[in-house]
Amino acid sequence: MRLRDIGENALIERIRTRFPPPEGVLGIGDDAAIFDVPAGQSLVFCSDLVVEDTHFLRTLHPADAVGYKAVAVNVSDVGAMGGVPMYFLISLAAPADVGLDWIDAFYDGVERACRDFGVRLLGGDASAADLILADVAMAGRVPQGAAVRRSGAQPGDGIYVTGALGASLWGLDLLRAGERDHPAVQRHLYPRPRHRIGAAVAAAAHAMIDISDGLSMDLWRIASASKVSARIYKEKIPAAPGAPESHVLHGGEEYELIIAAPVLPTGAEGVPITRIGEIAPSTAGNQVFLVEDNRESILHPGGWQHF
Amino acid sequence: MRLRDIGENALIERIRTRFPPPEGVLGIGDDAAIFDVPAGQSLVFCSDLVVEDTHFLRTLHPADAVGYKAVAVNVSDVGAMGGVPMYFLISLAAPADVGLDWIDAFYDGVERACRDFGVRLLGGDASAADLILADVAMAGRVPQGAAVRRSGAQPGDGIYVTGALGASLWGLDLLRAGERDHPAVQRHLYPRPRHRIGAAVAAAAHAMIDISDGLSMDLWRIASASKVSARIYKEKIPAAPGAPESHVLHGGEEYELIIAAPVLPTGAEGVPITRIGEIAPSTAGNQVFLVEDNRESILHPGGWQHF
């Protein structure tokens, strides 16, 4: 069975039956979804695209991982503001000759992400297209005035990262080489966003970002937005065991958090939080300095850029 | 200049500079946008895809119309719930060799839509892809408990439509034939969502939907969701002058409203509201009946379905 065999109305009905809304919320099946934001909370609002042949290959990435990751990356973005993700929409474009098994597996991954992250699918759109593409728009909540921006880092703050770095891009390398079961491959396919840590440390944090494009790029974004510089120490950076060094510094799709804060605990939610350096006043531009063997060099943003 | 000549960071910076957020709102440039929902209001949440070669042709549709319409269709969806659209995200996928002039013109259309509809762009995502695709996610507000669903139509309700039907698909026909300035072409390229009417009549309405897939399809959706039938009268349906009859009944992308209500005024916001029939109890299924010259026939949903 292919998408064209069931048509758009039947596809939407399939998804609607599978993702019933919680009590008091209007979900899939009307012109728009309707839900309430608790009193005293602001809305957190973000979206993230996953595109075939750019973010995934149909021949390489299982469909359920594509669905899982599309949700996870948005959960991560809400968490990086210190927010709690709540509800999301999926706009899915696909060729009419895509097998229904691919579509069903994609929503298997979405459903698993809903369970893992405590979020609910409320709607979206579907369209024919010459390639598969999913855009997830996520709404979350954050106490009013408590959102943690990229721009608040102050000289003297510590620079912290959650978890360990380098496994996601390494996992993609391994996947391309034919591996399936290596922990790094699983990490690449089913990322673990740190939204619960983001919400837990928000009150103590001056600036926060999730690592979607690499430590060097995303730390540079904090430095640039905060008009400061950053100094990190090579030997303090928590590397995933076995991951290539350049992946630790520049690998994207980590979905760990970079947090600038005076002081943080050494872990939260069972995940280590490691101090890797400190925020410094900006001298010539907003740069990231890497200290290795007592030598300091400029760490240029080396992560992923589209186009 | 092409997209690949400026890169992703510069593209986002261009868009950020052009769309500053209103006071008290965090817009483009962080992991997520942040805004407040007024007390006593629920959030209205929807998204809508626009895909090259499915919804538009790069050789036929001006880029600014693609941007304008991507916003307009979401404004229409929020309005069809009786809501007031507020803020949106755009996820844009495009080939790296697309000219910057196309991108700039696309955002010209987005900017014009912001002015026309009173909405603001707060963020989104960008990605390389083999075709151009834009997904808009819109957030609006509606007084708690006041959203108008598709499912509330009751036997005895009048069936009303705003404006006139048939021009949008006719405009596409004319555009394909080389016309540019015909009013129907303008209507197709720059639709006028009826969100202000939707909010104005919400308290009086039992059910409401916008016509995105054609009168026959979208009225059937009200009948089906409300578990009723619908009877409309051919000579009462307001047709755009000159529009082919099948376009009046089945043409999509109208973005007029179908409203089921005991009684409505004959116009609002300068737009006529026409009673075209009535909701009837469901007998054999949830059907739409068309009465013409005192003969009644079943009007099968003939509008657009993807796949």
Boltz contact constraints between the chains, C-beta under 6 A:
constraints:
  - contact:
      token1: [A, 3]
      token2: [B, 307]
      max_distance: 6.0
  - contact:
      token1: [A, 4]
      token2: [B, 307]
      max_distance: 6.0
  - contact:
      token1: [A, 7]
      token2: [B, 305]
      max_distance: 6.0
  - contact:
      token1: [A, 7]
      token2: [B, 307]
      max_distance: 6.0
  - contact:
      token1: [A, 8]
      token2: [B, 305]
      max_distance: 6.0
  - contact:
      token1: [A, 8]
      token2: [B, 306]
      max_distance: 6.0
  - contact:
      token1: [A, 8]
      token2: [B, 307]
      max_distance: 6.0
  - contact:
      token1: [A, 30]
      token2: [B, 149]
      max_distance: 6.0
  - contact:
      token1: [A, 30]
      token2: [B, 150]
      max_distance: 6.0
  - contact:
      token1: [A, 31]
      token2: [B, 77]
      max_distance: 6.0
  - contact:
      token1: [A, 31]
      token2: [B, 80]
      max_distance: 6.0
  - contact:
      token1: [A, 31]
      token2: [B, 81]
      max_distance: 6.0
  - contact:
      token1: [A, 32]
      token2: [B, 44]
      max_distance: 6.0
  - contact:
      token1: [A, 32]
      token2: [B, 45]
      max_distance: 6.0
  - contact:
      token1: [A, 32]
      token2: [B, 46]
      max_distance: 6.0
  - contact:
      token1: [A, 32]
      token2: [B, 77]
      max_distance: 6.0
  - contact:
      token1: [A, 32]
      token2: [B, 78]
      max_distance: 6.0
  - contact:
      token1: [A, 32]
      token2: [B, 81]
      max_distance: 6.0
  - contact:
      token1: [A, 33]
      token2: [B, 45]
      max_distance: 6.0
  - contact:
      token1: [A, 34]
      token2: [B, 42]
      max_distance: 6.0
  - contact:
      token1: [A, 34]
      token2: [B, 44]
      max_distance: 6.0
  - contact:
      token1: [A, 34]
      token2: [B, 147]
      max_distance: 6.0
  - contact:
      token1: [A, 35]
      token2: [B, 43]
      max_distance: 6.0
  - contact:
      token1: [A, 36]
      token2: [B, 42]
      max_distance: 6.0
  - contact:
      token1: [A, 37]
      token2: [B, 37]
      max_distance: 6.0
  - contact:
      token1: [A, 37]
      token2: [B, 43]
      max_distance: 6.0
  - contact:
      token1: [A, 42]
      token2: [B, 34]
      max_distance: 6.0
  - contact:
      token1: [A, 42]
      token2: [B, 36]
      max_distance: 6.0
  - contact:
      token1: [A, 43]
      token2: [B, 35]
      max_distance: 6.0
  - contact:
      token1: [A, 43]
      token2: [B, 37]
      max_distance: 6.0
  - contact:
      token1: [A, 44]
      token2: [B, 32]
      max_distance: 6.0
  - contact:
      token1: [A, 44]
      token2: [B, 34]
      max_distance: 6.0
  - contact:
      token1: [A, 45]
      token2: [B, 32]
      max_distance: 6.0
  - contact:
      token1: [A, 45]
      token2: [B, 33]
      max_distance: 6.0
  - contact:
      token1: [A, 46]
      token2: [B, 32]
      max_distance: 6.0
  - contact:
      token1: [A, 47]
      token2: [B, 89]
      max_distance: 6.0
  - contact:
      token1: [A, 47]
      token2: [B, 91]
      max_distance: 6.0
  - contact:
      token1: [A, 47]
      token2: [B, 124]
      max_distance: 6.0
  - contact:
      token1: [A, 47]
      token2: [B, 125]
      max_distance: 6.0
  - contact:
      token1: [A, 47]
      token2: [B, 137]
      max_distance: 6.0
  - contact:
      token1: [A, 48]
      token2: [B, 125]
      max_distance: 6.0
  - contact:
      token1: [A, 49]
      token2: [B, 91]
      max_distance: 6.0
  - contact:
      token1: [A, 49]
      token2: [B, 93]
      max_distance: 6.0
  - contact:
      token1: [A, 49]
      token2: [B, 125]
      max_distance: 6.0
  - contact:
      token1: [A, 49]
      token2: [B, 127]
      max_distance: 6.0
  - contact:
      token1: [A, 51]
      token2: [B, 93]
      max_distance: 6.0
  - contact:
      token1: [A, 51]
      token2: [B, 127]
      max_distance: 6.0
  - contact:
      token1: [A, 51]
      token2: [B, 129]
      max_distance: 6.0
  - contact:
      token1: [A, 54]
      token2: [B, 127]
      max_distance: 6.0
  - contact:
      token1: [A, 54]
      token2: [B, 128]
      max_distance: 6.0
  - contact:
      token1: [A, 54]
      token2: [B, 129]
      max_distance: 6.0
  - contact:
      token1: [A, 77]
      token2: [B, 31]
      max_distance: 6.0
  - contact:
      token1: [A, 77]
      token2: [B, 32]
      max_distance: 6.0
  - contact:
      token1: [A, 78]
      token2: [B, 32]
      max_distance: 6.0
  - contact:
      token1: [A, 80]
      token2: [B, 31]
      max_distance: 6.0
  - contact:
      token1: [A, 81]
      token2: [B, 31]
      max_distance: 6.0
  - contact:
      token1: [A, 81]
      token2: [B, 32]
      max_distance: 6.0
  - contact:
      token1: [A, 89]
      token2: [B, 47]
      max_distance: 6.0
  - contact:
      token1: [A, 91]
      token2: [B, 47]
      max_distance: 6.0
  - contact:
      token1: [A, 91]
      token2: [B, 49]
      max_distance: 6.0
  - contact:
      token1: [A, 91]
      token2: [B, 135]
      max_distance: 6.0
  - contact:
      token1: [A, 93]
      token2: [B, 49]
      max_distance: 6.0
  - contact:
      token1: [A, 93]
      token2: [B, 51]
      max_distance: 6.0
  - contact:
      token1: [A, 96]
      token2: [B, 307]
      max_distance: 6.0
  - contact:
      token1: [A, 124]
      token2: [B, 47]
      max_distance: 6.0
  - contact:
      token1: [A, 125]
      token2: [B, 47]
      max_distance: 6.0
  - contact:
      token1: [A, 125]
      token2: [B, 48]
      max_distance: 6.0
  - contact:
      token1: [A, 125]
      token2: [B, 49]
      max_distance: 6.0
  - contact:
      token1: [A, 127]
      token2: [B, 49]
      max_distance: 6.0
  - contact:
      token1: [A, 127]
      token2: [B, 51]
      max_distance: 6.0
  - contact:
      token1: [A, 127]
      token2: [B, 54]
      max_distance: 6.0
  - contact:
      token1: [A, 127]
      token2: [B, 306]
      max_distance: 6.0
  - contact:
      token1: [A, 128]
      token2: [B, 54]
      max_distance: 6.0
  - contact:
      token1: [A, 128]
      token2: [B, 306]
      max_distance: 6.0
  - contact:
      token1: [A, 128]
      token2: [B, 307]
      max_distance: 6.0
  - contact:
      token1: [A, 129]
      token2: [B, 51]
      max_distance: 6.0
  - contact:
      token1: [A, 129]
      token2: [B, 54]
      max_distance: 6.0
  - contact:
      token1: [A, 130]
      token2: [B, 131]
      max_distance: 6.0
  - contact:
      token1: [A, 131]
      token2: [B, 130]
      max_distance: 6.0
  - contact:
      token1: [A, 135]
      token2: [B, 91]
      max_distance: 6.0
  - contact:
      token1: [A, 135]
      token2: [B, 135]
      max_distance: 6.0
  - contact:
      token1: [A, 137]
      token2: [B, 47]
      max_distance: 6.0
  - contact:
      token1: [A, 137]
      token2: [B, 137]
      max_distance: 6.0
  - contact:
      token1: [A, 147]
      token2: [B, 34]
      max_distance: 6.0
  - contact:
      token1: [A, 149]
      token2: [B, 30]
      max_distance: 6.0
  - contact:
      token1: [A, 150]
      token2: [B, 30]
      max_distance: 6.0
  - contact:
      token1: [A, 305]
      token2: [B, 7]
      max_distance: 6.0
  - contact:
      token1: [A, 305]
      token2: [B, 8]
      max_distance: 6.0
  - contact:
      token1: [A, 306]
      token2: [B, 8]
      max_distance: 6.0
  - contact:
      token1: [A, 306]
      token2: [B, 127]
      max_distance: 6.0
  - contact:
      token1: [A, 306]
      token2: [B, 128]
      max_distance: 6.0
  - contact:
      token1: [A, 307]
      token2: [B, 3]
      max_distance: 6.0
  - contact:
      token1: [A, 307]
      token2: [B, 4]
      max_distance: 6.0
  - contact:
      token1: [A, 307]
      token2: [B, 7]
      max_distance: 6.0
  - contact:
      token1: [A, 307]
      token2: [B, 8]
      max_distance: 6.0
  - contact:
      token1: [A, 307]
      token2: [B, 96]
      max_distance: 6.0
  - contact:
      token1: [A, 307]
      token2: [B, 128]
      max_distance: 6.0
